[in-house]
Amino acid sequence: MANQDAAQAAEASAPGMPQLDFSTFPNQIFWLVVSIVVLYFIVSKVALPRIGSVIQDRQNAVANDIEQAAEFKRKAEEAEAAYNAALAEARSQAMAIAGVAKAEIKADVDAEIAKADAEIAAKAAESAVRIDEIRASSLKSIKEVAGVAANDIIAKIMPSTADDKATKAAVAARLKG
């Protein structure tokens, strides 16, 4: 037990935690200042330039991306303007082609109508001539039939006074109106 008492007495006389021992404070403050200065130089000379360069690279990348986006937008607007111009040109060409085709079709239709009108007029004139021939032939046949019928009637009614020339003249006068 004596050993135990001696160990407990040695522990009780020990200063406790070395950080709280006032006799070592100047030594601890010196190493604290040295550590802070070394840490400051490491951070300021190594870590901060690397972080700054990473931030600068990122800003440059963002600026380049924005510049490329603006360039692509400008190219897209130019392409859209070229597309709209080409579309307008194509529409005007289509309208011109349609106008030419319409004029050609109208000319063809007018030519065909004129041709049909000429054929109809020719057939109408031919038909008129034919009708006039039929009318003349009918009138001639009517005169002959009327003359023969009149002669036959006169011969039946008055057998002795039948004059062929007088009968034809009377029939012709009656047919004229």
N, CA, C and O atoms as a DFTB+ gen file, in Angstrom:
708 C
 N C O
     1  1       0.775      -1.154       0.000
     2  2       0.000       0.000       0.000
     3  2       0.844       1.257       0.000
     4  3       0.440       2.327      -0.456
     5  1       1.883       1.093       0.467
     6  2       2.779       2.227       0.494
     7  2       3.132       2.647      -0.908
     8  3       3.324       3.830      -1.188
     9  1       3.215       1.684      -1.775
    10  2       3.503       2.005      -3.170
    11  2       2.331       2.752      -3.791
    12  3       2.500       3.667      -4.598
    13  1       1.189       2.346      -3.402
    14  2       0.007       3.010      -3.948
    15  2      -0.073       4.433      -3.441
    16  3      -0.407       5.352      -4.189
    17  1       0.223       4.605      -2.218
    18  2       0.151       5.947      -1.664
    19  2       1.192       6.834      -2.313
    20  3       0.947       8.022      -2.520
    21  1       2.333       6.289      -2.632
    22  2       3.395       7.064      -3.267
    23  2       3.016       7.408      -4.698
    24  3       3.341       8.494      -5.179
    25  1       2.338       6.506      -5.380
    26  2       1.922       6.770      -6.765
    27  2       0.834       7.832      -6.785
    28  3       0.806       8.692      -7.665
    29  1      -0.068       7.764      -5.798
    30  2      -1.140       8.746      -5.745
    31  2      -0.568      10.115      -5.386
    32  3      -1.056      11.136      -5.872
    33  1       0.427      10.146      -4.568
    34  2       1.031      11.407      -4.175
    35  2       1.778      12.001      -5.352
    36  3       1.788      13.221      -5.514
    37  1       2.413      11.161      -6.193
    38  2       3.140      11.659      -7.366
    39  2       2.164      12.207      -8.400
    40  3       2.447      13.192      -9.082
    41  1       1.020      11.557      -8.503
    42  2      -0.002      12.034      -9.446
    43  2      -0.582      13.346      -8.975
    44  3      -0.854      14.225      -9.792
    45  1      -0.772      13.496      -7.726
    46  2      -1.366      14.711      -7.193
    47  2      -0.417      15.873      -7.333
    48  3      -0.872      17.007      -7.486
    49  1       0.874      15.648      -7.288
    50  2       1.833      16.729      -7.417
    51  2       2.117      17.056      -8.882
    52  3       2.746      18.076      -9.162
    53  1       1.661      16.198      -9.849
    54  2       1.871      16.468     -11.282
    55  2       1.012      17.654     -11.683
    56  3      -0.064      17.850     -11.118
    57  1       1.478      18.478     -12.679
    58  2       0.766      19.700     -13.013
    59  2      -0.584      19.461     -13.689
    60  3      -1.366      20.411     -13.674
    61  1      -0.950      18.375     -14.253
    62  2      -2.213      18.125     -14.938
    63  2      -2.013      18.197     -16.444
    64  3      -1.053      17.624     -16.960
    65  1      -2.893      18.886     -17.160
    66  2      -2.786      18.975     -18.640
    67  2      -1.654      19.937     -18.981
    68  3      -1.556      21.017     -18.398
    69  1      -0.779      19.537     -19.947
    70  2       0.357      20.408     -20.247
    71  2      -0.080      21.705     -20.941
    72  3       0.634      22.703     -20.847
    73  1      -1.225      21.727     -21.633
    74  2      -1.657      22.933     -22.313
    75  2      -2.058      24.011     -21.301
    76  3      -2.002      25.204     -21.599
    77  1      -2.457      23.585     -20.127
    78  2      -2.913      24.527     -19.130
    79  2      -1.813      24.887     -18.108
    80  3      -2.042      25.592     -17.126
    81  1      -0.657      24.384     -18.386
    82  2       0.473      24.694     -17.494
    83  2       1.034      26.041     -17.903
    84  3       1.511      26.202     -19.026
    85  1       0.979      27.030     -16.983
    86  2       1.405      28.393     -17.311
    87  2       2.894      28.484     -17.579
    88  3       3.345      29.465     -18.171
    89  1       3.630      27.552     -17.188
    90  2       5.067      27.609     -17.426
    91  2       5.410      27.322     -18.877
    92  3       6.494      27.690     -19.329
    93  1       4.496      26.658     -19.640
    94  2       4.767      26.337     -21.056
    95  2       4.040      27.280     -22.017
    96  3       4.109      27.069     -23.228
    97  1       3.344      28.313     -21.528
    98  2       2.600      29.226     -22.407
    99  2       3.490      29.943     -23.414
   100  3       3.115      29.980     -24.586
   101  1       4.626      30.509     -23.061
   102  2       5.426      31.192     -24.088
   103  2       5.855      30.242     -25.196
   104  3       5.852      30.621     -26.367
   105  1       6.217      29.034     -24.852
   106  2       6.611      28.035     -25.850
   107  2       5.420      27.700     -26.769
   108  3       5.588      27.596     -27.984
   109  1       4.222      27.530     -26.191
   110  2       3.022      27.215     -26.981
   111  2       2.647      28.388     -27.900
   112  3       2.269      28.179     -29.053
   113  1       2.753      29.614     -27.387
   114  2       2.423      30.799     -28.198
   115  2       3.384      30.910     -29.363
   116  3       2.960      31.235     -30.473
   117  1       4.691      30.645     -29.144
   118  2       5.675      30.677     -30.223
   119  2       5.294      29.690     -31.327
   120  3       5.279      30.059     -32.501
   121  1       4.987      28.437     -30.966
   122  2       4.656      27.441     -31.987
   123  2       3.295      27.730     -32.639
   124  3       3.079      27.377     -33.799
   125  1       2.394      28.357     -31.914
   126  2       1.125      28.775     -32.509
   127  2       1.361      29.822     -33.591
   128  3       0.805      29.723     -34.685
   129  1       2.180      30.820     -33.290
   130  2       2.496      31.869     -34.279
   131  2       3.227      31.257     -35.464
   132  3       2.907      31.589     -36.605
   133  1       4.190      30.381     -35.239
   134  2       4.940      29.735     -36.327
   135  2       3.965      28.920     -37.190
   136  3       4.052      28.977     -38.417
   137  1       3.062      28.184     -36.595
   138  2       2.095      27.358     -37.353
   139  2       1.162      28.238     -38.192
   140  3       0.875      27.944     -39.353
   141  1       0.691      29.343     -37.558
   142  2      -0.221      30.240     -38.294
   143  2       0.496      30.876     -39.470
   144  3      -0.077      30.969     -40.556
   145  1       1.768      31.331     -39.284
   146  2       2.545      31.947     -40.372
   147  2       2.790      30.938     -41.473
   148  3       2.634      31.277     -42.646
   149  1       3.167      29.714     -41.147
   150  2       3.408      28.677     -42.159
   151  2       2.102      28.358     -42.890
   152  3       2.084      28.241     -44.116
   153  1       1.013      28.219     -42.136
   154  2      -0.283      27.953     -42.747
   155  2      -0.702      29.103     -43.670
   156  3      -1.230      28.865     -44.756
   157  1      -0.463      30.361     -43.235
   158  2      -0.780      31.523     -44.058
   159  2      -0.013      31.491     -45.377
   160  3      -0.595      31.697     -46.441
   161  1       1.311      31.230     -45.306
   162  2       2.118      31.187     -46.527
   163  2       1.696      30.032     -47.438
   164  3       1.685      30.189     -48.659
   165  1       1.355      28.899     -46.877
   166  2       0.913      27.762     -47.702
   167  2      -0.407      28.106     -48.390
   168  3      -0.567      27.870     -49.588
   169  1      -1.347      28.661     -47.634
   170  2      -2.649      29.000     -48.207
   171  2      -2.500      30.114     -49.243
   172  3      -3.071      30.027     -50.330
   173  1      -1.733      31.168     -48.911
   174  2      -1.627      32.316     -49.825
   175  2      -0.786      32.016     -51.058
   176  3      -1.038      32.586     -52.120
   177  1       0.192      31.151     -50.949
   178  2       1.086      30.882     -52.077
   179  2       0.664      29.654     -52.889
   180  3       1.008      29.568     -54.068
   181  1      -0.053      28.722     -52.314
   182  2      -0.392      27.495     -53.021
   183  2      -1.911      27.373     -53.243
   184  3      -2.363      27.269     -54.383
   185  1      -2.669      27.387     -52.188
   186  2      -4.103      27.077     -52.296
   187  2      -4.877      28.214     -52.961
   188  3      -5.647      27.958     -53.886
   189  1      -4.698      29.458     -52.520
   190  2      -5.462      30.574     -53.090
   191  2      -5.167      30.798     -54.578
   192  3      -6.108      31.048     -55.332
   193  1      -3.904      30.721     -55.045
   194  2      -3.692      30.866     -56.491
   195  2      -4.377      29.761     -57.299
   196  3      -4.896      30.009     -58.387
   197  1      -4.372      28.545     -56.757
   198  2      -5.049      27.452     -57.466
   199  2      -6.556      27.698     -57.507
   200  3      -7.186      27.511     -58.548
   201  1      -7.126      28.110     -56.400
   202  2      -8.564      28.407     -56.358
   203  2      -8.875      29.578     -57.280
   204  3      -9.869      29.548     -58.006
   205  1      -8.031      30.611     -57.257
   206  2      -8.226      31.766     -58.145
   207  2      -8.134      31.380     -59.605
   208  3      -8.919      31.849     -60.429
   209  1      -7.168      30.516     -59.931
   210  2      -7.040      30.098     -61.332
   211  2      -8.237      29.253     -61.755
   212  3      -8.693      29.357     -62.894
   213  1      -8.751      28.416     -60.850
   214  2      -9.934      27.610     -61.161
   215  2     -11.138      28.534     -61.379
   216  3     -11.909      28.346     -62.320
   217  1     -11.292      29.527     -60.507
   218  2     -12.403      30.484     -60.666
   219  2     -12.254      31.266     -61.965
   220  3     -13.236      31.471     -62.679
   221  1     -11.035      31.706     -62.278
   222  2     -10.796      32.456     -63.520
   223  2     -11.060      31.574     -64.742
   224  3     -11.664      32.025     -65.715
   225  1     -10.610      30.326     -64.693
   226  2     -10.864      29.404     -65.801
   227  2     -12.366      29.192     -65.989
   228  3     -12.863      29.143     -67.114
   229  1     -13.070      29.069     -64.884
   230  2     -14.524      28.869     -64.962
   231  2     -15.202      30.112     -65.542
   232  3     -16.114      29.998     -66.361
   233  1     -14.755      31.304     -65.115
   234  2     -15.316      32.541     -65.674
   235  2     -15.015      32.645     -67.166
   236  3     -15.869      33.061     -67.948
   237  1     -13.814      32.272     -67.554
   238  2     -13.450      32.294     -68.974
   239  2     -14.310      31.300     -69.760
   240  3     -14.772      31.607     -70.859
   241  1     -14.523      30.113     -69.194
   242  2     -15.346      29.100     -69.869
   243  2     -16.784      29.599     -70.020
   244  3     -17.393      29.431     -71.077
   245  1     -17.326      30.212     -68.964
   246  2     -18.692      30.746     -69.028
   247  2     -18.770      31.871     -70.056
   248  3     -19.723      31.940     -70.832
   249  1     -17.765      32.755     -70.062
   250  2     -17.751      33.858     -71.031
   251  2     -17.654      33.313     -72.462
   252  3     -18.327      33.807     -73.367
   253  1     -16.807      32.287     -72.656
   254  2     -16.699      31.680     -73.990
   255  2     -18.008      31.018     -74.395
   256  3     -18.431      31.117     -75.547
   257  1     -18.654      30.339     -73.437
   258  2     -19.940      29.699     -73.740
   259  2     -20.993      30.737     -74.106
   260  3     -21.770      30.532     -75.039
   261  1     -21.022      31.841     -73.382
   262  2     -21.979      32.919     -73.688
   263  2     -21.672      33.508     -75.059
   264  3     -22.585      33.784     -75.838
   265  1     -20.389      33.700     -75.356
   266  2     -19.995      34.241     -76.663
   267  2     -20.370      33.280     -77.790
   268  3     -20.865      33.703     -78.835
   269  1     -20.132      31.984     -77.572
   270  2     -20.510      30.986     -78.581
   271  2     -22.020      30.937     -78.754
   272  3     -22.515      30.800     -79.873
   273  1     -22.754      31.048     -77.649
   274  2     -24.221      31.038     -77.729
   275  2     -24.710      32.245     -78.514
   276  3     -25.630      32.132     -79.324
   277  1     -24.097      33.404     -78.277
   278  2     -24.474      34.597     -79.033
   279  2     -24.152      34.425     -80.512
   280  3     -24.931      34.838     -81.371
   281  1     -23.007      33.818     -80.811
   282  2     -22.616      33.572     -82.206
   283  2     -23.584      32.593     -82.869
   284  3     -23.998      32.794     -84.010
   285  1     -23.944      31.523     -82.136
   286  2     -24.903      30.559     -82.682
   287  2     -26.268      31.206     -82.894
   288  3     -26.951      30.928     -83.880
   289  1     -26.655      32.062     -81.970
   290  2     -27.936      32.760     -82.104
   291  2     -27.920      33.651     -83.340
   292  3     -28.884      33.688     -84.103
   293  1     -26.802      34.376     -83.530
   294  2     -26.680      35.247     -84.703
   295  2     -26.730      34.414     -85.991
   296  3     -27.383      34.795     -86.963
   297  1     -26.026      33.266     -85.982
   298  2     -26.050      32.393     -87.161
   299  2     -27.447      31.828     -87.397
   300  3     -27.888      31.703     -88.539
   301  1     -28.136      31.488     -86.316
   302  2     -29.502      30.968     -86.449
   303  2     -30.433      32.042     -87.006
   304  3     -31.294      31.750     -87.836
   305  1     -30.264      33.278     -86.551
   306  2     -31.084      34.372     -87.083
   307  2     -30.775      34.608     -88.556
   308  3     -31.684      34.849     -89.351
   309  1     -29.497      34.539     -88.923
   310  2     -29.128      34.685     -90.336
   311  2     -29.719      33.549     -91.166
   312  3     -30.224      33.768     -92.267
   313  1     -29.651      32.335     -90.623
   314  2     -30.211      31.186     -91.345
   315  2     -31.721      31.334     -91.481
   316  3     -32.286      31.016     -92.528
   317  1     -32.376      31.813     -90.430
   318  2     -33.821      32.018     -90.496
   319  2     -34.164      33.091     -91.518
   320  3     -35.124      32.948     -92.275
   321  1     -33.376      34.173     -91.542
   322  2     -33.616      35.228     -92.525
   323  2     -33.395      34.697     -93.943
   324  3     -34.161      35.013     -94.854
   325  1     -32.349      33.893     -94.126
   326  2     -32.092      33.309     -95.450
   327  2     -33.216      32.351     -95.828
   328  3     -33.647      32.318     -96.981
   329  1     -33.686      31.577     -94.864
   330  2     -34.804      30.650     -95.117
   331  2     -36.058      31.425     -95.517
   332  3     -36.735      31.075     -96.484
   333  1     -36.360      32.482     -94.762
   334  2     -37.548      33.286     -95.083
   335  2     -37.420      33.940     -96.452
   336  3     -38.396      34.021     -97.198
   337  1     -36.207      34.413     -96.786
   338  2     -35.993      35.017     -98.102
   339  2     -36.159      33.960     -99.201
   340  3     -36.784      34.217    -100.230
   341  1     -35.594      32.772     -98.970
   342  2     -35.722      31.702     -99.964
   343  2     -37.183      31.270    -100.099
   344  3     -37.656      30.986    -101.200
   345  1     -37.886      31.225     -98.978
   346  2     -39.312      30.856     -99.006
   347  2     -40.122      31.893     -99.766
   348  3     -40.993      31.544    -100.562
   349  1     -39.834      33.182     -99.521
   350  2     -40.540      34.234    -100.242
   351  2     -40.223      34.175    -101.737
   352  3     -41.107      34.367    -102.573
   353  1     -38.968      33.910    -102.066
   354  2     -38.573      33.793    -103.475
   355  2     -39.274      32.600    -104.125
   356  3     -39.767      32.690    -105.250
   357  1     -39.309      31.487    -103.403
   358  2     -39.976      30.292    -103.939
   359  2     -41.468      30.556    -104.136
   360  3     -42.054      30.129    -105.130
   361  1     -42.072      31.257    -103.190
   362  2     -43.497      31.578    -103.339
   363  2     -43.731      32.479    -104.540
   364  3     -44.673      32.271    -105.304
   365  1     -42.861      33.493    -104.710
   366  2     -43.044      34.387    -105.850
   367  2     -42.813      33.641    -107.167
   368  3     -43.510      33.883    -108.152
   369  1     -41.837      32.738    -107.179
   370  2     -41.610      31.934    -108.385
   371  2     -42.802      31.021    -108.648
   372  3     -43.224      30.849    -109.791
   373  1     -43.336      30.442    -107.589
   374  2     -44.505      29.577    -107.757
   375  2     -45.693      30.374    -108.282
   376  3     -46.437      29.899    -109.140
   377  1     -45.868      31.585    -107.767
   378  2     -46.963      32.435    -108.244
   379  2     -46.725      32.801    -109.718
   380  3     -47.660      32.805    -110.519
   381  1     -45.475      33.104    -110.066
   382  2     -45.172      33.440    -111.458
   383  2     -45.421      32.234    -112.361
   384  3     -46.009      32.365    -113.435
   385  1     -44.973      31.060    -111.920
   386  2     -45.194      29.848    -112.714
   387  2     -46.677      29.570    -112.841
   388  3     -47.158      29.205    -113.914
   389  1     -47.409      29.743    -111.736
   390  2     -48.858      29.522    -111.777
   391  2     -49.517      30.525    -112.720
   392  3     -50.434      30.177    -113.464
   393  1     -49.043      31.777    -112.686
   394  2     -49.591      32.792    -113.590
   395  2     -49.327      32.444    -115.049
   396  3     -50.204      32.570    -115.903
   397  1     -48.094      32.000    -115.317
   398  2     -47.748      31.615    -116.695
   399  2     -48.589      30.408    -117.120
   400  3     -49.131      30.375    -118.225
   401  1     -48.689      29.422    -116.233
   402  2     -49.480      28.230    -116.560
   403  2     -50.949      28.606    -116.769
   404  3     -51.607      28.090    -117.672
   405  1     -51.449      29.500    -115.933
   406  2     -52.840      29.942    -116.060
   407  2     -53.045      30.661    -117.391
   408  3     -54.049      30.455    -118.073
   409  1     -52.071      31.515    -117.753
   410  2     -52.167      32.228    -119.031
   411  2     -52.109      31.244    -120.206
   412  3     -52.852      31.377    -121.179
   413  1     -51.209      30.249    -120.097
   414  2     -51.109      29.255    -121.169
   415  2     -52.403      28.446    -121.283
   416  3     -52.908      28.198    -122.378
   417  1     -52.923      28.044    -120.127
   418  2     -54.177      27.275    -120.141
   419  2     -55.305      28.121    -120.707
   420  3     -56.115      27.636    -121.496
   421  1     -55.360      29.405    -120.299
   422  2     -56.404      30.297    -120.814
   423  2     -56.255      30.461    -122.321
   424  3     -57.244      30.456    -123.055
   425  1     -55.004      30.609    -122.782
   426  2     -54.774      30.734    -124.218
   427  2     -55.207      29.463    -124.938
   428  3     -55.847      29.524    -125.988
   429  1     -54.856      28.310    -124.370
   430  2     -55.268      27.036    -124.973
   431  2     -56.784      26.904    -124.989
   432  3     -57.371      26.492    -125.989
   433  1     -57.413      27.260    -123.866
   434  2     -58.876      27.174    -123.788
   435  2     -59.510      28.128    -124.790
   436  3     -60.457      27.775    -125.493
   437  1     -58.963      29.363    -124.845
   438  2     -59.508      30.340    -125.808
   439  2     -59.331      29.847    -127.240
   440  3     -60.222      30.007    -128.074
   441  1     -58.166      29.242    -127.522
   442  2     -57.933      28.714    -128.868
   443  2     -58.911      27.581    -129.165
   444  3     -59.473      27.508    -130.258
   445  1     -59.108      26.702    -128.189
   446  2     -60.042      25.593    -128.393
   447  2     -61.476      26.113    -128.540
   448  3     -62.247      25.606    -129.355
   449  1     -61.824      27.131    -127.742
   450  2     -63.171      27.718    -127.860
   451  2     -63.341      28.360    -129.228
   452  3     -64.382      28.205    -129.867
   453  1     -62.300      29.092    -129.686
   454  2     -62.374      29.708    -131.006
   455  2     -62.487      28.643    -132.089
   456  3     -63.244      28.789    -133.049
   457  1     -61.721      27.569    -131.919
   458  2     -61.777      26.473    -132.885
   459  2     -63.165      25.834    -132.877
   460  3     -63.748      25.564    -133.927
   461  1     -63.685      25.597    -131.651
   462  2     -65.024      25.004    -131.545
   463  2     -66.069      25.958    -132.124
   464  3     -66.990      25.529    -132.819
   465  1     -65.921      27.266    -131.832
   466  2     -66.862      28.250    -132.385
   467  2     -66.800      28.257    -133.916
   468  3     -67.825      28.345    -134.591
   469  1     -65.565      28.162    -134.453
   470  2     -65.421      28.140    -135.903
   471  2     -66.064      26.881    -136.481
   472  3     -66.747      26.940    -137.504
   473  1     -65.843      25.739    -135.820
   474  2     -66.461      24.499    -136.296
   475  2     -67.981      24.581    -136.207
   476  3     -68.697      24.156    -137.114
   477  1     -68.462      25.146    -135.079
   478  2     -69.916      25.294    -134.919
   479  2     -70.469      26.241    -135.971
   480  3     -71.524      25.984    -136.551
   481  1     -69.750      27.349    -136.220
   482  2     -70.211      28.307    -137.226
   483  2     -70.204      27.658    -138.611
   484  3     -71.116      27.865    -139.410
   485  1     -69.148      26.862    -138.884
   486  2     -69.079      26.186    -140.178
   487  2     -70.219      25.179    -140.309
   488  3     -70.868      25.090    -141.351
   489  1     -70.454      24.421    -139.236
   490  2     -71.543      23.447    -139.290
   491  2     -72.889      24.153    -139.356
   492  3     -73.808      23.689    -140.032
   493  1     -73.006      25.292    -138.642
   494  2     -74.267      26.047    -138.694
   495  2     -74.492      26.588    -140.103
   496  3     -75.604      26.537    -140.630
   497  1     -73.410      27.112    -140.712
   498  2     -73.531      27.621    -142.077
   499  2     -73.857      26.475    -143.023
   500  3     -74.689      26.612    -143.920
   501  1     -73.191      25.346    -142.814
   502  2     -73.451      24.170    -143.647
   503  2     -74.899      23.709    -143.450
   504  3     -75.597      23.365    -144.404
   505  1     -75.331      23.714    -142.171
   506  2     -76.717      23.317    -141.869
   507  2     -77.700      24.312    -142.471
   508  3     -78.751      23.920    -142.979
   509  1     -77.359      25.615    -142.415
   510  2     -78.243      26.631    -142.993
   511  2     -78.365      26.428    -144.498
   512  3     -79.450      26.537    -145.070
   513  1     -77.211      26.127    -145.138
   514  2     -77.250      25.866    -146.580
   515  2     -78.101      24.635    -146.847
   516  3     -78.917      24.611    -147.770
   517  1     -77.899      23.619    -146.030
   518  2     -78.655      22.377    -146.223
   519  2     -80.150      22.626    -145.983
   520  3     -80.995      22.130    -146.728
   521  1     -80.467      23.402    -144.932
   522  2     -81.873      23.732    -144.656
   523  2     -82.464      24.526    -145.802
   524  3     -83.599      24.289    -146.215
   525  1     -81.672      25.489    -146.325
   526  2     -82.165      26.270    -147.467
   527  2     -82.405      25.361    -148.675
   528  3     -83.385      25.520    -149.403
   529  1     -81.481      24.397    -148.877
   530  2     -81.669      23.453    -149.981
   531  2     -82.931      22.621    -149.768
   532  3     -83.722      22.411    -150.687
   533  1     -83.100      22.143    -148.503
   534  2     -84.291      21.335    -148.198
   535  2     -85.539      22.185    -148.366
   536  3     -86.536      21.717    -148.915
   537  1     -85.496      23.440    -147.897
   538  2     -86.644      24.338    -148.020
   539  2     -86.973      24.579    -149.501
   540  3     -88.131      24.523    -149.914
   541  1     -85.916      24.851    -150.290
   542  2     -86.129      25.094    -151.720
   543  2     -86.687      23.847    -152.385
   544  3     -87.603      23.908    -153.205
   545  1     -86.096      22.692    -151.999
   546  2     -86.575      21.436    -152.559
   547  2     -88.015      21.179    -152.127
   548  3     -88.829      20.699    -152.917
   549  1     -88.329      21.497    -150.873
   550  2     -89.698      21.303    -150.368
   551  2     -90.664      22.229    -151.096
   552  3     -91.752      21.816    -151.497
   553  1     -90.257      23.484    -151.263
   554  2     -91.125      24.433    -151.968
   555  2     -91.364      23.970    -153.408
   556  3     -92.473      24.045    -153.938
   557  1     -90.295      23.496    -154.006
   558  2     -90.434      23.020    -155.391
   559  2     -91.373      21.815    -155.430
   560  3     -92.239      21.710    -156.298
   561  1     -91.174      20.884    -154.442
   562  2     -92.044      19.706    -154.383
   563  2     -93.477      20.113    -154.085
   564  3     -94.416      19.561    -154.658
   565  1     -93.647      21.085    -153.181
   566  2     -95.000      21.553    -152.845
   567  2     -95.651      22.171    -154.076
   568  3     -96.823      21.927    -154.362
   569  1     -94.869      22.982    -154.806
   570  2     -95.434      23.603    -156.025
   571  2     -95.862      22.522    -157.018
   572  3     -96.936      22.587    -157.615
   573  1     -94.993      21.535    -157.173
   574  2     -95.326      20.477    -158.132
   575  2     -96.555      19.699    -157.669
   576  3     -97.472      19.438    -158.447
   577  1     -96.554      19.329    -156.365
   578  2     -97.676      18.559    -155.834
   579  2     -98.936      19.414    -155.878
   580  3    -100.006      18.931    -156.248
   581  1     -98.808      20.698    -155.496
   582  2     -99.980      21.582    -155.517
   583  2    -100.481      21.760    -156.943
   584  3    -101.686      21.778    -157.191
   585  1     -99.532      21.894    -157.886
   586  2     -99.947      22.049    -159.294
   587  2    -100.642      20.806    -159.813
   588  3    -101.664      20.881    -160.496
   589  1    -100.069      19.665    -159.476
   590  2    -100.667      18.411    -159.934
   591  2    -102.012      18.211    -159.256
   592  3    -102.984      17.817    -159.901
   593  1    -102.072      18.482    -157.949
   594  2    -103.333      18.305    -157.219
   595  2    -104.385      19.276    -157.743
   596  3    -105.549      18.917    -157.919
   597  1    -103.956      20.511    -157.989
   598  2    -104.910      21.506    -158.508
   599  2    -105.397      21.080    -159.877
   600  3    -106.587      21.191    -160.169
   601  1    -104.499      20.593    -160.725
   602  2    -104.918      20.129    -162.053
   603  2    -105.878      18.955    -161.927
   604  3    -106.878      18.872    -162.640
   605  1    -105.562      18.059    -161.017
   606  2    -106.447      16.905    -160.838
   607  2    -107.811      17.344    -160.313
   608  3    -108.841      16.836    -160.756
   609  1    -107.820      18.270    -159.388
   610  2    -109.084      18.749    -158.825
   611  2    -109.892      19.476    -159.904
   612  3    -111.093      19.251    -160.054
   613  1    -109.223      20.339    -160.643
   614  2    -109.911      21.081    -161.701
   615  2    -110.412      20.121    -162.774
   616  3    -111.513      20.284    -163.300
   617  1    -109.610      19.137    -163.089
   618  2    -110.010      18.171    -164.101
   619  2    -111.208      17.368    -163.631
   620  3    -112.054      16.999    -164.445
   621  1    -111.300      17.097    -162.372
   622  2    -112.436      16.345    -161.857
   623  2    -113.672      17.232    -161.813
   624  3    -114.780      16.791    -162.118
   625  1    -113.467      18.489    -161.428
   626  2    -114.614      19.381    -161.304
   627  2    -115.060      19.852    -162.695
   628  3    -116.236      19.756    -163.045
   629  1    -114.124      20.352    -163.463
   630  2    -114.455      20.858    -164.805
   631  2    -113.498      20.215    -165.802
   632  3    -112.409      20.739    -166.035
   633  1    -113.868      19.148    -166.361
   634  2    -112.967      18.410    -167.216
   635  2    -112.571      19.162    -168.500
   636  3    -111.516      18.847    -169.050
   637  1    -113.284      20.057    -168.974
   638  2    -112.973      20.659    -170.263
   639  2    -112.131      21.910    -170.136
   640  3    -111.476      22.262    -171.117
   641  1    -112.090      22.601    -169.033
   642  2    -111.406      23.886    -168.931
   643  2    -110.057      23.796    -168.222
   644  3    -109.583      24.832    -167.756
   645  1    -109.449      22.725    -168.113
   646  2    -108.188      22.568    -167.392
   647  2    -107.051      23.143    -168.203
   648  3    -106.710      22.620    -169.264
   649  1    -106.436      24.265    -167.686
   650  2    -105.282      24.918    -168.330
   651  2    -104.107      24.778    -167.373
   652  3    -104.138      25.268    -166.244
   653  1    -103.096      24.113    -167.843
   654  2    -101.945      23.797    -167.004
   655  2    -101.208      25.062    -166.582
   656  3    -100.842      25.175    -165.412
   657  1    -100.976      26.003    -167.462
   658  2    -100.230      27.224    -167.166
   659  2    -100.998      28.102    -166.201
   660  3    -100.399      28.655    -165.279
   661  1    -102.237      28.243    -166.367
   662  2    -103.066      29.087    -165.493
   663  2    -103.123      28.487    -164.108
   664  3    -103.103      29.219    -163.119
   665  1    -103.192      27.197    -164.014
   666  2    -103.244      26.517    -162.719
   667  2    -101.933      26.724    -161.972
   668  3    -101.938      27.004    -160.774
   669  1    -100.809      26.588    -162.673
   670  2     -99.497      26.774    -162.031
   671  2     -99.338      28.212    -161.559
   672  3     -98.793      28.438    -160.478
   673  1     -99.791      29.180    -162.327
   674  2     -99.697      30.586    -161.942
   675  2    -100.565      30.860    -160.734
   676  3    -100.157      31.621    -159.857
   677  1    -101.734      30.276    -160.653
   678  2    -102.636      30.467    -159.514
   679  2    -102.041      29.837    -158.259
   680  3    -102.104      30.418    -157.175
   681  1    -101.461      28.642    -158.412
   682  2    -100.836      27.986    -157.255
   683  2     -99.633      28.800    -156.762
   684  3     -99.454      28.965    -155.555
   685  1     -98.800      29.312    -157.693
   686  2     -97.636      30.114    -157.322
   687  2     -98.065      31.389    -156.615
   688  3     -97.433      31.787    -155.638
   689  1     -99.120      32.036    -157.083
   690  2     -99.612      33.266    -156.446
   691  2    -100.130      32.967    -155.045
   692  3     -99.925      33.761    -154.126
   693  1    -100.775      31.872    -154.879
   694  2    -101.338      31.515    -153.576
   695  2    -100.218      31.171    -152.599
   696  3    -100.321      31.502    -151.417
   697  1     -99.141      30.512    -153.060
   698  2     -98.024      30.132    -152.182
   699  2     -97.221      31.362    -151.739
   700  3     -96.627      31.352    -150.661
   701  1     -97.198      32.408    -152.550
   702  2     -96.456      33.619    -152.193
   703  2     -97.191      34.387    -151.099
   704  3     -96.564      35.131    -150.344
   705  1     -98.431      34.230    -151.007
   706  2     -99.110      34.894    -149.932
   707  2    -100.316      35.579    -150.348
   708  3    -100.994      36.190    -149.522
